[in-house]
Structure formats: C-alpha cells, structure tokens
Amino acid sequence: NLTDIYASLEQKRSDVNFIESLLASLEKVDSLLSIEVFKHIFYSSNNIIKIKILQSMQKLSRRDDDFLFSVLEKEGAPLKNEALTLLARDSQALKIALESLLLIRSPWGRNNKVIVENIILVESLGIKEAADYLALLARRRFFWNRNIREKAAGVLKEWHDRKD
C-alpha cells in the first residue's frame, strides 16, 4: 500500500542513510512503482537527495517524461543535468527537451541568463543534437542577445574544432 509506505517515508525523511539505502534498493526494482516512490521522495527532499534520486532513476529502463520535463522547467542546473541525461536516451524526448531549454522566448533579454545556463548545460553534456538550436541562437538579433550569440557560436566552434 503506497499510502502506508509514504507515511513511513515521512517519518524517516531526515534519515539520510535510510533514504540512500532505500534508493539503492528501488533502483534494483525496475518498475513503475519504483518511479512513483522516487518521485514522492524527490518532492520532499533537498537537492543532494534529489540528485541521487535522478541518478538512481538512470539505472531503470523506464522513466516518467512528464516528471523529468518538470525538473527541466523548475529546477536548477545540477538537477537539470541529471534529468536531461535521462531524457537523452530517447531522441524524441531529447528533441522536446532541447526545444524547451534553448528555444525560450526572451523579449528584451529577460530570459537570457537562463538561456545561457541551458547552453552551458548542453555543452557540458556534449549533446551535439543541440547544434541546430545553437545555430539559431547564434543568429539572434539585437544587442541584448550578444551573450547568447557568443556563447552559442563558441560551443558550435568548439564542437566543430573537436571533429577535425
């Protein structure tokens, strides 16, 4: 009964050793139920445990794309990194993830900081499938997009130079 499990987890949520051993056990049970328990723990944990949860989820053959996309949308760079690693296993999910990370509207440069952070994330993971999106960003007009243009062009140049 998941309700009972969740109630027990609430009592033990501050016991890091217990949570880590539970995560290790859940990653060995490749089921949708494991994912549900991971998600429950995720929502009531600190960032260190959240990262461990996403790393444990990488060992499962299944994933919850809606959950992972919500991590990409709401969380910081370290958690986005782990979620994007999971989504990169599927080309269609990766395409949607890259669009949500890199094709953000940014009137007057309002979201430029987030876009640059997302470019850095894609670069750090070496996701070359992002090249088309980066090429679009490298051509963004207007002076307030200068940092985006430079960062995107720099990543593309680095990837091109490595190929040679």
N, C-alpha and C positions, 0 to 999 in steps of 0.2 A: 504494500500500500504506500504510494508515494507521499500521501499526506503525513503518515507516521514518520517516514524517512526524513521529510523536510522538517518536521517538528524536532526530531533528534538532531538534525544538522544545525538548526538554530541554536540549540544548547551548546554545541561543540564548535561553533564557527570561529571562536577565538583560539582554539587549539590548533596551531599551525601544523604540528606533527601529525595529528589525526587527519586533517584536511589533505596533507600531502600523501599520506598512505591511502586515503580514500581515492584520490585522483589516480594514483598508481594502479589501484585495483580496478577502477572504472575503465581505464584505458585498455585493459585486457578483455573487457566485455564489450565487444563490438556490436552495440545495439542502439536503437533509437532511445531506449530508456536511459542509457548512459549519457547521451547527449542532453536529455531533459534534466538529469541531475547535475551535469556540468553547468548548464545554464542557470539553474537555481543557485548553485554555489557562486557562480560568476556575479550575479546581481547583488550579492550581499558581501562581496569580498573587496579587499584592497587591490591595488594594481599589481603587486607581486604575485598574489594568488591568481589574479585574472590572467596574467601572462602564462603561469604554469598550467592553467586550465586550457588555454588555447594551444599550448604546446602538447598537452595530453590529447586534445582533440585531433591533432595532426596524426596521431597513431591509429585513428579509427578509419574505416573505409567509407563511412557515411559522414555527412555534415548537414548542418542546418544553414542554408544560404541566407535566409531572412535574418537570422541571428548574426551571422558574420557581416552582412551588409549594415546592420545596425551598429556594430562595433566600428566599422569603417566610418560611419556617419557621425558617431557621437564621442568616440574615444580619442586619446592622444596617440602620438606616433608609435610608441612601443607596442601598444595593443593593435593598432592598425597594421603594423608589420606582421604580426602573427596571424591576423585574420586574412590579410592578403596572401600570405604563404599558403593558407588552406584553400582559398578561392582560386589560386593559380593552378591548381590541379586540373581544373576544367576550363577549357578555352572559352566557352560561352560565359561562364561566371566571371572569368578574368576580364573579358571584354566589358561586361557591365560594371565591374569594379573599377576598371581604369577610366571609364567614362564618368563615373560618379566622383572619382578622385581628381581627374585632370580637366574635365570639361565643365568646371564650375563657373557660373556667371560671376563677374566681378565688376559691376558698374563703378566707375571712378576708382578702381583699385581696392575696393572694400575687402575683397576676399583674397588678395594677392599673397598675403602671408601664408594662408592655408594652402594655396596652390603651390607655392614654393616648397613648403614642407612635404606635400604629396609628391612633388618631383623628386625630392631628396629620398623619399621612401622608395619610390620605383627604382631610382638609381641604385640604392643600397641593396635591393633585392636582385638587381640585374635583370629586370623584366623588360626584355627587348621588344616584346609585343607592344610596348607603350610608344614605340618610335613614331608612329603616325600621329598620335596625340601630342607628343612633344614637338613634332614639326609644326603642328597647328599653333601651339603655344609660342614657339619661336618666331612666329609671324604676327603675333598680336600687336595691334596698332596702339598708338597713343603713348605718351611719355610715362604715364604712371604704370605701364606694364613692362618697363625696362628690365626690372629684376627677373621677371618671368621669362622674357625673351632670352636674356643672357644665360639664365640657369638651364633652360630647356636646350638652347643651342650648345651649351657647354657639355651637357650629358650626351647629346647626339654626336658631337665631335669626338668625345672620349670613346664612345662605343664604336664609332667608325674607325678611329685610330687603332683600337684594340684588334679589330678584324684583320687589319693589314699585317 
